Amino acid sequence: MTASDGAPPDDRPLVPPPAAFEGRVTPTADDRASFDADWPDAWATAADALDWTAGYDRVLATDADGGPPFEWFQGGELNACANCVDRHLDERGDAVALEWNGHLGESRTYTYRELHAEVNAVAAGLRDLGVNEDDVVTTYLPAVPAVVVTMLACARLGAVHNVVFAGFSADALATRMERADSRYLVTSDGYYRRGEAVDQRRRADNATMSLSYDLDATVVVDRLGTDPDVDREGRYAYDDLVAANADATVDPVSRAATDPLFRIYTSGTTGEPKSVTHTTGGYLAQVAWSTERVLDVTADTTVWSTADPGWITGHSYGVYGPLALGATTVLTEWSPDAVDRDRPWALVEDLDVEVFYTAPTVVRSFAKWGAEYPDRHDLSSLRVLGSVGEPFDAETWAWYFEHVGGGDCPVVDTWWQTETGAVLLSTLPGVDGAKPGSVGRALAGVAVSVRDGAGDPVGPGVRGWLAVDRPWPAMARELATGTAWGERVAVESEALDDADAPSDEDAGADAGAGAGASWWYRVGDEATVDEAGYVTVLGRADDVVNVDGRRFSTGEIEHALVEVDGVAEAAVIARDDPDSGNALVAYVTTDDDRTDVSTLRDALDDAVAAAIGAGARLDQVVFTPDLPKTRSGKIMRRLLEDIANGESYGDTSALRNPEVVGELEARHDD
Ligand code: WTA
């Protein structure tokens, strides 16, 4: 494997920050140096921008060796809802907090005062239904204001929200509730998807019926105007809750900085949904700080982060970051790449959107549609463009910069994860030159490295595992406590077969202690880093794949496939795809090598849709008599990936069944 494998050549010139940014006060070029000189205490800058009900004693508490458990802002107390809503009332009560645009073209505007009123009403209503501090409240809602209001109402009560994307299946919802022992559900009668009304209530009912316990209450948002069926016991209409508590106020509950603010499930390496918990103090501080520094958001900014609130991006840069800063956040019920091609730009024009934050897959759709759509709108309000979720290729970057940004908006390619809570790698708009195809450098206070399979840092240009080398305030609680999803892992000291490249074999580990007990977190991505610290992310190096900017576990999909009658084994891999970034390909062996596989294909699609949701669509299914395996019986997914991508692969003679390779190549083209 060579250094340049998959990575763009490294002598690319930097695109200088557009002149339009000169003179802006944030972010500053000094942040990195001052943080380095005064780490971790420099993080007080982020914390002190929040309102605390009790000041913290220490910025970062660690064990005696500087390792976990990490407690950020130890001793401090605050309420996230008070920080995102109440504290803006005096000066900005009539400023717009939330601009919502619905599927049918409806719009709704909430000032901070109006948001405050509805959040209090819902908090009072939930409290009456029995929601207490630390109870987990699940939402299963489309991108409507009620999801933002419910998140903030939970935060106000010190309850923990657990937002589940509305497109997930009943099974996926049930698992995400049961694991969290969540006894409250806020859902809707239905929602609109690509012009069609979807019945959400039935899915929610199917999910709750399969739980091992009864729910304490279900609140139903009327989105489609159907009968919310609230006469049944334990079921309440959201609108009734709001009306009945119209004048109620609920005191924000003081939470310890390290208390959970929310849970969110994402895809991990094990095939089971991975629960990630974010804290009240560290998370909110770093999210607000990075929203300001990276996206250049201040109290007067209108920011449109296009991610659904069901994903971490929606939480951090659609809700908490902008609202903590007193800005205006735009929420659309539609995805900008799934509507009338003028609509995203008409909205930017109409609302004077200044910051637009989306995923490469969305920009690739825009580029495919053509420049005439953005060209015929006045996009001069735009100031910063952002991207997140998957590698952003230089060509699409350039299209975004030129046709959406008009050549004078910085494009920031931000790298982070559900687990990191906030952006860790990015260029700073107006400060750093951009290197299209690379994400940029570690932000102030953050240190990263690229390591080989033995855990040793590698030199510039050499491919390896991306690692975060220091704790950061918005780190998931599971990382901070050192339990890392039950995998407190010591790095294997023996070198791997191919020491400069991660292999599938060592993909299970999440966090490790390198020599000298210095803590670091292996993020699961492959990357290279250049002399100047710009990181090029090559993609996941574990069993997680990003499709359309969303994260799936191949193990979870495989699990659904092998449940299908007639299926013996399944391996799912990602093939490079020009539109979605990755397309899912399943290799399936059948019982007795069944030949009537055409009927199986539908059953496989249904199984995946039922287990996960419509988003995890299989692009191709290859039926094969056997899967390539190591002598110890492990499926060689990396080889399947090479075959699917038409790439050359090495010597396969070490396989237990080398003869299967030719067979696979032949079937692949069927
Ligand atoms: C990928 C989304 C390349 C990466 C906030 C990471 C990226 C995973 C980038 C996390 C980027 C995210 N360039 N790859 N700028 N940003 N990724 O948890 O593989 O849904 O590990 O969080 O997305 O996905 P998640």
Boltz pocket constraint, residues with backbone or C-beta under 6 A from the ligand:
constraints:
  - pocket:
      binder: B
      contacts: [[A, 266], [A, 312], [A, 313], [A, 387], [A, 388], [A, 389], [A, 390], [A, 391], [A, 392], [A, 413], [A, 414], [A, 415], [A, 416], [A, 417], [A, 418], [A, 419], [A, 439], [A, 523], [A, 524], [A, 525], [A, 537], [A, 539], [A, 540], [A, 546], [A, 549], [A, 550], [A, 551]]
      max_distance: 6.0
